[in-house]
């Protein structure tokens, strides 16, 4: 991922220094477990830890270059690391990696890195949820127009809009918790996963110390359905980001102007048009979401490997694991900040709500006529006729409100009292169940405000 979209904490997870420290920890823990069951001398395990640990902890750029140089000769990244490590450990290095295969280290390391990345992403989601909750309660009763097919439908509240996005990201968080648990899996089973040269107790020890579960059947590698599920979860989260970003983009359109991204002092919207205030953050989020979703398909393709293993998945994961988590980390952080500072225009929402002369209340008027005795089909025809008359005359000298058209229609005036008609056109009707919905989304305190 390019530095522009990379945050330091997530980048550090995928840095070679972190990878090599995890590799060493896997090897050292495995040696200690082997020593505990008598497979290697205890002083060998101590030497691996005491001599190798400090070197890996203080790994430098020169060390990274040295490992790379060894890999240029060996054409094998794990062997290159083990060769470099042996330079510090000495003769006891012959007990490092005993009975293990490269996938034991690589797959277990990837599990640790993805678990670390997940913890950052979960913290990011918490920030998004906090921003959405605060703004949802702030605008719980702020009336706005709901739209279907992009067309004015019926009144809703802006807080209810945000509550819906909150609920989606709460589901996303639960999915990521489950995906983290599934991906945090250890395999120390040796060649083709039969434990022929490494005791299963070694795997159990490494898994416990690293906070991982044990892969029941590793076949030498951890099955890639776990990874596919993980990256699909990231893709679904990205889709939630894009849904909210798309909403902001539409609300900021010049014709709508109900909400807009915060425009910083000194910010420039266009090199040619000084008046422009473009929704650049939400557009950026839309693009990043496309990237993250794009990484799900290669992860799905990685599931079908040859027999007990091949490495066709390896090159894919070297790209998608850091890139997907880095991009999503950046996107979630940006989304949280954008929603925290989102500028909301209630007066403009009210103006848009009123802009079609009241036809957005047609649904409740339809119900009022049906209650007054008209068949649904007849009531629909009456209401639609008056709504279309209102709509088509908007902006002309002949324009009248939907309320006025209805009052002048004998099929309405003779059946529905004026007070009933007024009540049917009260936008407050659409706020009556807010406490119920908010309680569902935010818990029992949602009805009270927190």
Phi and psi in degrees as a GROMACS rama.xvg file:
@    title "Ramachandran Plot"
@    xaxis  label "Phi"
@    yaxis  label "Psi"
@TYPE xy
-67.7027  150.355  UNK-2
-56.102  -28.1835  UNK-3
-57.0356  -32.8155  UNK-4
-113.029  24.7168  UNK-5
-117.574  124.782  UNK-6
-97.8857  143.948  UNK-7
-56.73  -43.5914  UNK-8
-63.3379  -41.119  UNK-9
-72.1935  -37.9724  UNK-10
-60.3604  -37.0209  UNK-11
-63.2231  -31.1267  UNK-12
-63.4462  -35.5412  UNK-13
-97.7067  2.66014  UNK-14
-68.901  147.952  UNK-15
-58.8437  -31.9643  UNK-16
-59.2515  -44.6921  UNK-17
-67.3327  -40.8693  UNK-18
-60.5507  -45.3812  UNK-19
-69.2998  -32.4704  UNK-20
-66.9678  -38.3344  UNK-21
-67.6467  -43.0351  UNK-22
-56.0205  -46.5315  UNK-23
-62.2708  -42.6406  UNK-24
-61.8593  -39.7695  UNK-25
-61.2057  -47.4064  UNK-26
-65.3577  -42.372  UNK-27
-67.1221  -42.5489  UNK-28
-63.8331  -40.6533  UNK-29
-62.855  -42.4018  UNK-30
-63.3133  -41.3721  UNK-31
-64.7716  -38.1838  UNK-32
-67.9024  -39.3512  UNK-33
-63.4534  -39.1142  UNK-34
-65.7201  -38.515  UNK-35
-64.5762  -30.3799  UNK-36
-100.427  6.67401  UNK-37
85.5859  14.6483  UNK-38
-81.3993  -26.7168  UNK-39
-137.058  160.881  UNK-40
-63.9636  144.229  UNK-41
-64.074  -35.8618  UNK-42
-68.5108  -24.5249  UNK-43
-68.8282  -43.8047  UNK-44
-62.1379  -39.6448  UNK-45
-64.8569  -41.6113  UNK-46
-63.1977  -40.4174  UNK-47
-59.8726  -45.5828  UNK-48
-69.7773  -49.2118  UNK-49
-75.2649  -29.3622  UNK-50
-94.2174  -39.3567  UNK-51
-78.9958  -36.1341  UNK-52
-56.3535  -52.0286  UNK-53
-61.6513  -35.944  UNK-54
-67.0582  -41.6067  UNK-55
-70.5463  -37.7989  UNK-56
-63.0473  -31.555  UNK-57
-106.451  26.6924  UNK-58
-57.5168  137.45  UNK-59
-116.757  174.927  UNK-60
-62.5769  -35.2413  UNK-61
-64.6243  -37.3374  UNK-62
-64.7179  -41.9727  UNK-63
-61.0568  -41.3581  UNK-64
-63.6642  -38.8894  UNK-65
-63.7832  -43.7761  UNK-66
-63.5882  -42.0692  UNK-67
-61.2654  -39.7413  UNK-68
-65.0831  -40.0352  UNK-69
-64.5769  -40.6068  UNK-70
-64.6737  -33.1596  UNK-71
-58.3174  -32.1589  UNK-72
-86.3206  -45.5185  UNK-73
-81.8674  -22.4427  UNK-74
58.9553  33.7549  UNK-75
-151.859  116.563  UNK-76
-69.3859  -39.9175  UNK-77
-69.3129  -42.714  UNK-78
-61.6294  -39.0253  UNK-79
-60.2299  -43.9204  UNK-80
-64.8365  -44.3689  UNK-81
-64.0686  -36.277  UNK-82
-64.6871  -44.7913  UNK-83
-63.4659  -41.9192  UNK-84
-63.8154  -38.986  UNK-85
-61.2052  -27.6917  UNK-86
-62.6173  -29.4094  UNK-87
-91.6233  -35.9805  UNK-88
-75.9238  -37.9096  UNK-89
88.6979  -153.376  UNK-90
-56.2297  -31.5392  UNK-91
-68.8253  -6.9861  UNK-92
-63.4343  -17.3064  UNK-93
-65.4503  -16.2777  UNK-94
-94.7012  -2.43385  UNK-95
-76.6759  137.057  UNK-96
69.1062  20.6681  UNK-97
-65.9873  121.456  UNK-98
75.9829  -0.381861  UNK-99
-96.2111  165.396  UNK-100
-122.38  163.909  UNK-101
-57.7273  -37.5314  UNK-102
-63.646  -28.2319  UNK-103
-57.7897  -39.7605  UNK-104
-80.0575  -48.166  UNK-105
-64.7455  -47.2841  UNK-106
-70.4535  -39.2643  UNK-107
-67.5038  -38.8578  UNK-108
-62.4932  -45.1904  UNK-109
-60.5883  -37.3472  UNK-110
-61.8992  -42.4071  UNK-111
-64.4454  -45.1817  UNK-112
-63.9827  -42.0619  UNK-113
-67.7146  -33.5204  UNK-114
-66.329  -42.2116  UNK-115
-62.2166  -44.0591  UNK-116
-62.6839  -39.1891  UNK-117
-62.4039  -38.5109  UNK-118
-62.6264  -39.1056  UNK-119
-66.9816  -41.6071  UNK-120
-65.6675  -36.9945  UNK-121
-64.2909  -39.8015  UNK-122
-64.2369  -38.4256  UNK-123
-61.4915  -45.1238  UNK-124
-61.8613  -35.863  UNK-125
-62.2567  -36.5134  UNK-126
-68.754  -39.9805  UNK-127
-62.6208  -46.0018  UNK-128
-62.5332  -41.0474  UNK-129
-63.5941  -42.2393  UNK-130
-65.5905  -43.5582  UNK-131
-65.3635  -39.4537  UNK-132
-64.5293  -45.768  UNK-133
-61.2588  -45.7508  UNK-134
-72.1725  -31.1179  UNK-135
-64.3834  -43.5349  UNK-136
-71.1539  -34.843  UNK-137
-59.5637  -37.4778  UNK-138
-117.78  32.9213  UNK-139
-56.1933  -41.8013  UNK-140
-111.036  17.2058  UNK-141
-76.2854  111.21  UNK-142
-71.0579  140.634  UNK-143
-149.663  171.011  UNK-144
-91.4058  131.319  UNK-145
-82.4047  147.125  UNK-146
-126.619  139.689  UNK-147
-127.588  136.458  UNK-148
60.7305  20.9305  UNK-149
79.9267  2.65918  UNK-150
-107.234  144.697  UNK-151
-53.8394  129.468  UNK-152
-113.152  -90.3621  UNK-153
-135.09  162.533  UNK-154
-64.3556  150.104  UNK-155
-145.05  -169.328  UNK-156
-118.677  148.467  UNK-157
-66.5751  -33.5799  UNK-158
-62.2486  -36.1771  UNK-159
-67.3972  -38.4671  UNK-160
-54.8194  -50.4737  UNK-161
-67.8817  -34.1528  UNK-162
-61.4432  -36.821  UNK-163
-62.9729  -41.0573  UNK-164
-68.8282  -37.5062  UNK-165
-57.9219  -47.2102  UNK-166
-60.4392  -37.9788  UNK-167
-65.7613  -43.419  UNK-168
-72.4058  -26.9372  UNK-169
-65.2642  -41.0805  UNK-170
-64.1389  -39.6434  UNK-171
-60.6923  -40.1742  UNK-172
-64.1704  -43.4196  UNK-173
-62.5875  -39.0756  UNK-174
-64.1978  -39.9606  UNK-175
-68.5577  -36.8858  UNK-176
-58.714  -44.9647  UNK-177
-66.7562  -40.5585  UNK-178
-65.8823  -37.5901  UNK-179
-62.441  -43.774  UNK-180
-62.3415  -37.8487  UNK-181
-73.3663  -35.1486  UNK-182
-83.029  -21.4321  UNK-183
-79.7098  71.5894  UNK-184
-128.503  137.372  UNK-185
-105.912  142.951  UNK-186
-137.103  114.638  UNK-187
-129.599  74.076  UNK-188
-120.421  -1.17817  UNK-189
76.0899  -171.775  UNK-190
-58.2826  132.66  UNK-191
49.1427  17.6881  UNK-192
72.9925  26.2188  UNK-193
-99.7833  -3.28047  UNK-194
60.6096  24.8457  UNK-195
-63.706  -29.7522  UNK-196
-121.537  4.56681  UNK-197
-143.708  131.919  UNK-198
-72.0862  136.931  UNK-199
-56.4274  -23.29  UNK-200
-64.765  -27.4967  UNK-201
-65.1183  -47.1164  UNK-202
-59.0354  -43.3973  UNK-203
-62.268  -39.4575  UNK-204
-66.8979  -46.8761  UNK-205
-61.1821  -44.4792  UNK-206
-60.6262  -45.9569  UNK-207
-61.5782  -45.927  UNK-208
-67.3566  -30.7237  UNK-209
-92.2765  -0.446746  UNK-210
71.1608  34.3764  UNK-211
-114.606  159.001  UNK-212
-87.2274  167.653  UNK-213
-97.1352  131.148  UNK-214
-70.4384  120.645  UNK-215
-59.6794  -45.503  UNK-216
-135.842  105.405  UNK-217
-92.2088  -19.9939  UNK-218
51.8059  24.3139  UNK-219
92.0889  -29.7872  UNK-220
-124.05  160.658  UNK-221
-75.4301  128.497  UNK-222
-55.0611  139.15  UNK-223
-83.5764  1.25686  UNK-224
-64.1738  -30.8043  UNK-225
-62.8137  -45.0342  UNK-226
-69.0234  -37.089  UNK-227
-61.8016  -43.7593  UNK-228
-62.8696  -37.871  UNK-229
-64.1104  -50.8737  UNK-230
-71.0581  -28.0336  UNK-231
-66.5461  -35.7511  UNK-232
-63.0831  -43.3139  UNK-233
-60.8949  -37.8348  UNK-234
-65.2785  -39.516  UNK-235
-65.8799  -40.7457  UNK-236
-60.2691  -43.318  UNK-237
-60.5018  -36.9893  UNK-238
-65.5505  -36.1224  UNK-239
-64.3254  -38.2287  UNK-240
-61.0771  -46.1474  UNK-241
-66.1465  -36.731  UNK-242
-60.3838  -43.8946  UNK-243
-70.1033  -40.7999  UNK-244
-62.3746  -38.5204  UNK-245
-65.4097  -38.7136  UNK-246
-59.8167  -46.1115  UNK-247
-62.5205  -42.2985  UNK-248
-60.1164  -42.3979  UNK-249
-68.0435  -41.5618  UNK-250
-67.4634  -23.3779  UNK-251
-87.4117  -7.80601  UNK-252
-55.8962  146.474  UNK-253
-55.8078  -35.4697  UNK-254
-74.2816  -15.463  UNK-255
-108.372  -62.7035  UNK-256
54.8887  38.3773  UNK-257
-89.5667  -25.7486  UNK-258
-154.044  156.236  UNK-259
-155.117  153.543  UNK-260
-63.2387  146.728  UNK-261
-60.7472  132.2  UNK-262
-105.204  111.132  UNK-263
-71.6982  148.8  UNK-264
-57.0784  130.253  UNK-265
87.5436  -8.56812  UNK-266
-69.1179  145.211  UNK-267
-117.727  133.861  UNK-268
-91.2899  -30.1604  UNK-269
-152.483  143.109  UNK-270
-74.1967  -20.2798  UNK-271
-108.96  -26.9853  UNK-272
-125.063  97.2305  UNK-273
-61.2814  -17.4339  UNK-274
-79.2497  -13.1644  UNK-275
-70.6029  137.241  UNK-276
-130.984  91.072  UNK-277
-89.2667  150.874  UNK-278
-80.5411  63.5585  UNK-279
-69.6738  -32.5064  UNK-280
-68.4992  -47.0956  UNK-281
-68.7946  -31.4628  UNK-282
-68.3304  -39.7282  UNK-283
-61.727  -41.3615  UNK-284
-64.1325  -37.0005  UNK-285
-60.2951  -43.8799  UNK-286
-65.7863  -43.726  UNK-287
-63.6728  -37.2  UNK-288
-61.645  -37.6039  UNK-289
-62.3796  -41.064  UNK-290
-61.1006  -50.1358  UNK-291
-62.4202  -41.9339  UNK-292
-62.2565  -34.4673  UNK-293
-63.7984  -25.1615  UNK-294
-78.4865  -13.097  UNK-295
-69.3912  -39.4759  UNK-296
-64.4789  -45.8413  UNK-297
-60.0369  -35.1784  UNK-298
-64.4928  -38.3452  UNK-299
-67.1189  -38.6378  UNK-300
-65.4312  -24.6251  UNK-301
-73.8881  -12.522  UNK-302
-66.3277  -40.636  UNK-303
-88.5514  91.6929  UNK-304
-105.541  166.305  UNK-305
-80.1095  125.288  UNK-306
48.9164  -128.594  UNK-307
-76.9032  -22.3255  UNK-308
-179.119  156.294  UNK-309
-144.908  -173.425  UNK-310
-118.47  23.1297  UNK-311
-65.7457  -21.2614  UNK-312
-78.9998  -22.257  UNK-313
-63.1397  -50.7179  UNK-314
-63.5969  -34.6167  UNK-315
-62.1153  -49.4591  UNK-316
-69.9563  -28.1481  UNK-317
-62.3126  -25.5247  UNK-318
-94.2527  -53.5057  UNK-319
-73.5974  -30.5846  UNK-320
-64.1625  -53.7973  UNK-321
-67.9097  -43.1267  UNK-322
-64.9909  -43.6817  UNK-323
-65.8634  -44.5382  UNK-324
-72.1469  -37.2589  UNK-325
-65.6364  -45.7179  UNK-326
-64.8393  -41.4927  UNK-327
-69.6657  -37.7813  UNK-328
-58.3697  -47.5841  UNK-329
-63.7024  -43.934  UNK-330
-64.9819  -43.188  UNK-331
-65.0958  -40.1738  UNK-332
-63.4717  -43.9547  UNK-333
-63.9776  -40.8071  UNK-334
-63.4004  -43.1821  UNK-335
-59.8173  -45.4978  UNK-336
-65.3125  -40.1266  UNK-337
-63.2809  -44.005  UNK-338
-72.7072  -32.5986  UNK-339
-63.0214  -36.5322  UNK-340
-103.79  4.42375  UNK-341
-55.2762  129.99  UNK-342
-89.6063  122.987  UNK-343
-114.986  136.619  UNK-344
-117.539  85.782  UNK-345
-59.8889  -36.256  UNK-346
-64.2042  -39.8581  UNK-347
-67.1868  -36.4567  UNK-348
-60.5159  -42.7502  UNK-349
-65.3042  -41.1991  UNK-350
-61.6686  -42.6878  UNK-351
-66.6669  -36.6566  UNK-352
-60.7092  -36.2727  UNK-353
-89.5851  -6.25385  UNK-354
-68.8302  -21.0737  UNK-355
-101.433  20.975  UNK-356
71.1253  17.9604  UNK-357
96.9772  0.851286  UNK-358
-64.8993  -16.9  UNK-359
-68.3842  -6.85426  UNK-360
-96.9234  13.042  UNK-361
-60.761  -33.1303  UNK-362
-63.2752  -43.9993  UNK-363
-71.6792  -33.885  UNK-364
-65.4551  -39.8029  UNK-365
-55.916  -45.2323  UNK-366
-65.4504  -37.7087  UNK-367
-63.416  -41.6567  UNK-368
-67.5307  -37.0879  UNK-369
-65.6501  -40.3616  UNK-370
-65.2277  -28.2104  UNK-371
-80.3581  -4.56795  UNK-372
121.041  -11.1147  UNK-373
-74.2447  147.418  UNK-374
-66.023  159.099  UNK-375
-60.6329  -40.0565  UNK-376
-64.6151  -42.1394  UNK-377
-68.6961  -41.6577  UNK-378
-62.9385  -42.0119  UNK-379
-60.045  -43.7906  UNK-380
-63.7443  -41.428  UNK-381
-63.7677  -48.5833  UNK-382
-65.8857  -44.1647  UNK-383
-62.8431  -40.3152  UNK-384
-58.6604  -45.6825  UNK-385
-74.2608  -33.3656  UNK-386
-65.9676  -43.0222  UNK-387
-66.8526  -35.8385  UNK-388
-64.3543  -38.6427  UNK-389
-66.6103  -49.3525  UNK-390
-60.2691  -47.2552  UNK-391
-71.4649  -19.3812  UNK-392
-99.0364  1.32792  UNK-393
-55.3638  133.632  UNK-394
81.1897  3.46234  UNK-395
-110.073  171.211  UNK-396
-67.7939  -22.5884  UNK-397
-86.4724  3.00733  UNK-398
-63.8444  134.77  UNK-399
-134.765  156.481  UNK-400
-73.12  160.22  UNK-401
-59.2323  -39.5768  UNK-402
-60.3006  -43.4049  UNK-403
-67.3679  -40.8949  UNK-404
-61.1788  -43.3266  UNK-405
-64.4526  -42.4541  UNK-406
-63.3705  -28.4531  UNK-407
-87.7601  -6.35098  UNK-408
-88.5425  119.217  UNK-409
-61.574  -28.2288  UNK-410
-71.7  -18.9748  UNK-411
-95.9318  -51.7662  UNK-412
-59.1636  -33.5591  UNK-413
-78.6181  -10.176  UNK-414
-118.476  -32.8506  UNK-415
-117.563  118.098  UNK-416
-60.5398  153.533  UNK-417
-57.4772  -38.201  UNK-418
-64.1804  -37.6541  UNK-419
-67.8599  -39.6581  UNK-420
-64.0011  -42.1856  UNK-421
-62.95  -41.8762  UNK-422
-64.2337  -36.1683  UNK-423
-66.0324  -22.2594  UNK-424
-105.073  18.7503  UNK-425
-86.4524  114.156  UNK-426
-63.6559  -18.7729  UNK-427
-61.1477  -20.4088  UNK-428
-56.197  -31.7126  UNK-429
-84.7176  1.36387  UNK-430
-107.874  -0.843374  UNK-431
-64.2628  -32.5969  UNK-432
-101.907  13.1411  UNK-433
-58.1287  -42.4771  UNK-434
-61.0915  -38.3343  UNK-435
-63.6296  -47.2483  UNK-436
-67.8207  -43.3129  UNK-437
-63.0169  -36.5381  UNK-438
-64.9286  -36.833  UNK-439
-63.8965  -41.4448  UNK-440
-80.1275  -46.0101  UNK-441
-106.188  2.09716  UNK-442
94.1561  179.885  UNK-443
-55.1567  -32.6293  UNK-444
-74.1668  -8.64161  UNK-445
-61.0814  -30.741  UNK-446
-71.047  -25.998  UNK-447
-91.7695  -25.4069  UNK-448
126.442  -20.09  UNK-449
